[in-house]
Amino acid sequence: MTVPTQQQISAEIEAAHAAAAATGPLRIHALRDFAPYRSSALRHPTHQLVRADPEEIELVSPAFGHSDVAPEESDLTIQHGGEPLGERIIVEGRVLDGDGRPVRGQLIEVWQANSAGRYVHKRDQHPAPLDPNFTGVGRAITTDDGSYRFVTIKPGPYPWKNHRNAWRPAHIHFSLFGSQFTQRLITQMYFPSDPLFALDPIYQSIVDPDARKRLIAAYDHDISEPEWAMGYRWDIVLTGPGSTWMERDEGDHA
């Protein structure tokens, strides 16, 4: 099988965006069978999923409460004996509903690559160094005004095998839980002015440009701390036309 080039993938992205624009209002969620994202054509669902009883699932699922999430878990730079390598950053924001009201007591989990673009995972074997002082996972619970705060290292871009010379933009994965574990929502936060945005079929699978922009954090000088860390602000909106893109329920074909 011939491995596609970036030029071919970029042409497919442009054609897919044009086709989506021709069919009516743009969707704010990613297209599941987005051809430039090669593996989505093989694994996207074609039938409704079998629905399970949430109460039965939660009998064997972990449960977190305020006492279970320690404040230091939101600082990914202090989990080992030494300082991790890379650019230290602070990420703050609020979790809101579609009417702008804060979502308090929301469990947020994050995971990410290290500054060299390597995950601590056995399936990530590309030749970038692991950092013995950085695992890349953390969690926090939103405060009464819906706020959260993480201290971490800016992740590096990394290669993936979608096409020749394919690189993912730097990003942090966010997972949010509702009142039940079966309400889990997952999304990604990106960084401003990344040159890989236009080349990445995962990011570009969201055909609405405004929806794509809502995944990009903003540099915030008031969050930055002198001589210590750069600051970024990223609010997460769970519902409504201005909501943040989430990986949707794969059984929903709407």
GIBELRA-V838956 format. One line per field, one symbol per residue. ss: DSSP state (h for helix, s for strand, l for the rest). phi: phi as a letter, one per 20 degrees, with the letter a starting at -180 (. if undefined). burial: # if it has 24 or more other ideal C-beta (glycine too) atoms within 12 Angstrom, else .. Layout:
ss->???
phi->???
burial->???
//
This chain:
ss->lllllhhhhhhhhhhhhhhhhhlllllllllllllllhhhhhhllllllllllhhhhhlllllllhhhllhhhhsllllllllllllssssssssslllllsllllssssssllllllllllllllllllllllllssssslllllsssssssllllssslllllsssllssssssllllhhhlssssssllllllhhhlhhhhllllhhhhhllslsslllllslllsssssllsslllllllllllllllll
phi->.fffefffffffffffffffffepgffedfffdfgfegfffedffdcffffdfgfffffdefcdcgfedfgffedfececfcffepefcddcrcdcefenefdemefddcbafefenceebfeecffcfedfdbencabbcfefenecbcdbdffefbfbdfbfmecefgbcedccdeecffdfccbcdddfmffegfeefffffeeeffffffedfdfcffegdgmcbedcdbeddecnfdfffcfegfeedf
burial->........##.##..##..#......######.#####..............................#...#####.#....#.############.....#.################...#.....##..#########...#############.#.##..############...#..########..#.##.##########..##.#####....#.....##########....######......
//
